[in-house]
Amino acid sequence: MKLRRRIQAIVLSLAVVAAILSLDAWRVGVASPVREFDASELQRQVSPCIPGSPFQIENVDLAGYAEFGDRDYYYLYAYQGEIPENPEAGGTNFEGYPSNLVISVASSRCRIDHFNPMNDPIPLAQTLPQKAARELTLDRYQRVIAQIGRDGLQDRIDSWDTNAGGLWDEEEWALEQLGMDIPAGLL
């Protein structure tokens, strides 16, 4: 009888630990699903709003997605040429460096909410509702983790220049949601 109670206590303890670990994994974004899009669906949704001349955007790559209010927001990397094989691999080669483009869609109508062809330091929250900017940035970092792993993202964060100023609100919020370590100089 005592053995049975011990086994039940151990099983119950393991179940509690498993529940806590899965909750913690969800909290830090490990278990957060990244919504995948069929290329034709994405094309249909956003192509009417992709800037043409004089920017000559030839390709876009989905960097993040969020739903806010009645709108679907697509955070895109816009390229004037081919999309690199692994755009999140990092490095200092800015050839083919993308422009940030956010297109939102509501009732099958799209609009450009953020377009930064010169890659000036402009936070998404300057042109989007803060909640949408935060959710887009969170999804972007989740996609980065899916490509290069948590350690890869942490290495990238650790390499950011702390003398260049702090993170934008949406970046700090998203990284905190993911449980990433943020250097004090970026806060």
C-alpha positions as CSV (number, residue, x, y, z in Angstrom):
1,M,0.0,0.0,0.0
2,K,2.8,2.4,0.9
3,L,4.6,1.6,-2.4
4,R,1.4,2.3,-4.4
5,R,1.1,5.7,-2.6
6,R,4.8,6.5,-3.3
7,I,4.3,5.6,-7.0
8,Q,1.2,7.8,-7.2
9,A,3.0,10.7,-5.5
10,I,5.9,10.3,-7.9
11,V,3.6,10.2,-10.9
12,L,1.6,13.2,-9.7
13,S,4.9,15.1,-9.1
14,L,6.1,14.3,-12.6
15,A,2.8,15.4,-14.0
16,V,3.0,18.8,-12.1
17,V,6.6,19.3,-13.3
18,A,5.6,18.5,-16.9
19,A,2.7,20.9,-16.7
20,I,5.0,23.7,-15.3
21,L,7.6,23.1,-18.0
22,S,5.1,23.1,-20.8
23,L,3.6,26.4,-19.4
24,D,7.1,27.9,-19.1
25,A,7.8,26.8,-22.7
26,W,4.6,28.4,-23.9
27,R,5.5,31.6,-22.0
28,V,8.9,31.9,-23.6
29,G,7.6,31.3,-27.1
30,V,9.1,27.8,-27.6
31,A,5.7,26.2,-28.1
32,S,4.2,29.2,-29.9
33,P,3.2,28.2,-33.3
34,V,4.4,30.3,-36.2
35,R,1.7,30.6,-38.8
36,E,2.8,29.4,-42.1
37,F,1.5,30.9,-45.4
38,D,1.1,29.3,-48.8
39,A,3.1,31.5,-51.2
40,S,0.1,32.0,-53.4
41,E,-2.1,33.0,-50.4
42,L,0.5,35.6,-49.3
43,Q,0.9,36.8,-52.9
44,R,-2.9,37.2,-53.3
45,Q,-3.2,39.2,-50.0
46,V,-0.3,41.6,-50.4
47,S,0.7,41.9,-54.1
48,P,-1.6,44.8,-54.9
49,C,0.2,46.9,-52.3
50,I,3.8,46.0,-53.0
51,P,5.6,49.2,-54.1
52,G,6.7,49.3,-57.7
53,S,8.6,52.2,-59.4
54,P,10.9,53.8,-58.3
55,F,11.6,51.1,-55.6
56,Q,11.7,48.1,-58.0
57,I,10.6,45.6,-55.3
58,E,11.0,42.2,-57.0
59,N,10.6,39.9,-54.0
60,V,9.2,39.8,-50.5
61,D,9.8,37.4,-47.7
62,L,7.4,37.1,-44.7
63,A,9.2,38.2,-41.6
64,G,6.2,38.4,-39.2
65,Y,2.4,38.2,-39.1
66,A,-0.2,39.5,-36.6
67,E,-3.9,40.0,-36.3
68,F,-5.1,43.2,-34.7
69,G,-8.6,44.5,-34.7
70,D,-10.1,43.8,-38.1
71,R,-6.8,43.8,-39.9
72,D,-4.2,41.2,-40.7
73,Y,-0.6,42.6,-40.7
74,Y,2.2,41.2,-42.8
75,Y,5.7,42.3,-41.9
76,L,7.7,41.7,-45.0
77,Y,11.3,42.0,-46.0
78,A,11.2,43.6,-49.5
79,Y,14.1,43.0,-51.9
80,Q,15.1,44.7,-55.1
81,G,16.6,41.4,-56.2
82,E,16.6,37.7,-55.2
83,I,15.8,36.7,-51.6
84,P,19.0,35.4,-50.0
85,E,18.9,31.6,-49.2
86,N,18.8,32.3,-45.4
87,P,17.9,36.0,-44.8
88,E,18.2,35.5,-41.0
89,A,21.7,34.1,-41.1
90,G,23.1,37.5,-40.2
91,G,26.5,38.8,-41.3
92,T,27.6,42.2,-42.4
93,N,27.0,41.9,-46.1
94,F,24.4,44.5,-46.9
95,E,24.1,43.6,-50.6
96,G,20.5,42.6,-51.1
97,Y,19.6,44.0,-47.7
98,P,15.8,44.2,-47.4
99,S,13.6,47.1,-46.8
100,N,11.0,46.8,-44.0
101,L,7.5,46.8,-45.3
102,V,4.2,46.2,-43.4
103,I,1.1,45.7,-45.4
104,S,-2.3,45.3,-43.6
105,V,-5.4,43.7,-45.1
106,A,-9.0,44.1,-44.1
107,S,-12.0,43.1,-46.1
108,S,-9.7,42.0,-49.0
109,R,-8.2,45.5,-49.3
110,C,-4.6,46.1,-48.5
111,R,-2.7,49.2,-47.6
112,I,0.9,50.0,-46.8
113,D,1.3,50.9,-43.1
114,H,5.0,51.0,-42.9
115,F,7.6,51.2,-45.7
116,N,11.2,52.0,-45.0
117,P,13.3,51.6,-48.2
118,M,16.2,53.5,-46.7
119,N,16.2,51.4,-43.5
120,D,16.2,54.5,-41.3
121,P,15.8,53.7,-37.6
122,I,12.0,54.0,-37.5
123,P,10.1,51.8,-34.9
124,L,7.0,50.0,-36.2
125,A,5.0,51.6,-33.4
126,Q,5.6,55.0,-35.0
127,T,3.4,53.9,-37.9
128,L,1.3,51.1,-36.5
129,P,-0.8,50.6,-33.4
130,Q,1.5,49.6,-30.5
131,K,-0.1,46.2,-30.0
132,A,0.2,45.3,-33.7
133,A,3.9,46.4,-33.7
134,R,4.6,44.3,-30.7
135,E,2.8,41.2,-32.1
136,L,4.6,41.6,-35.4
137,T,7.9,41.8,-33.7
138,L,7.2,38.9,-31.5
139,D,6.2,36.8,-34.5
140,R,9.4,37.9,-36.3
141,Y,11.6,36.8,-33.5
142,Q,9.8,33.5,-33.2
143,R,10.5,33.0,-36.9
144,V,14.1,33.8,-36.4
145,I,14.3,31.3,-33.6
146,A,12.7,28.7,-35.9
147,Q,15.5,29.4,-38.4
148,I,18.6,29.9,-36.3
149,G,17.6,28.7,-32.8
150,R,17.3,30.5,-29.5
151,D,21.1,30.4,-29.0
152,G,21.5,32.0,-32.5
153,L,19.1,34.8,-31.6
154,Q,20.8,35.3,-28.2
155,D,24.2,35.5,-30.0
156,R,22.8,38.1,-32.3
157,I,21.3,40.1,-29.4
158,D,24.6,40.0,-27.6
159,S,26.4,41.4,-30.7
160,W,24.1,44.4,-31.0
161,D,25.8,47.7,-30.5
162,T,24.8,49.0,-27.0
163,N,26.2,52.5,-28.0
164,A,23.7,52.9,-30.8
165,G,20.7,53.4,-28.4
166,G,18.2,51.3,-26.8
167,L,15.7,48.9,-28.2
168,W,12.4,50.1,-29.5
169,D,9.4,49.3,-27.3
170,E,8.2,46.5,-29.5
171,E,11.6,44.9,-29.7
172,E,12.1,45.0,-25.9
173,W,8.6,43.7,-25.3
174,A,8.9,40.8,-27.8
175,L,12.3,39.7,-26.5
176,E,11.0,39.8,-22.9
177,Q,8.1,37.6,-23.9
178,L,10.5,35.1,-25.4
179,G,12.6,35.1,-22.2
180,M,15.8,36.3,-24.0
181,D,18.6,38.0,-22.1
182,I,18.8,41.7,-23.1
183,P,22.1,43.5,-22.4
184,A,21.7,46.4,-20.0
185,G,23.0,48.8,-22.6
186,L,20.0,48.1,-24.9
187,L,17.4,48.8,-22.2
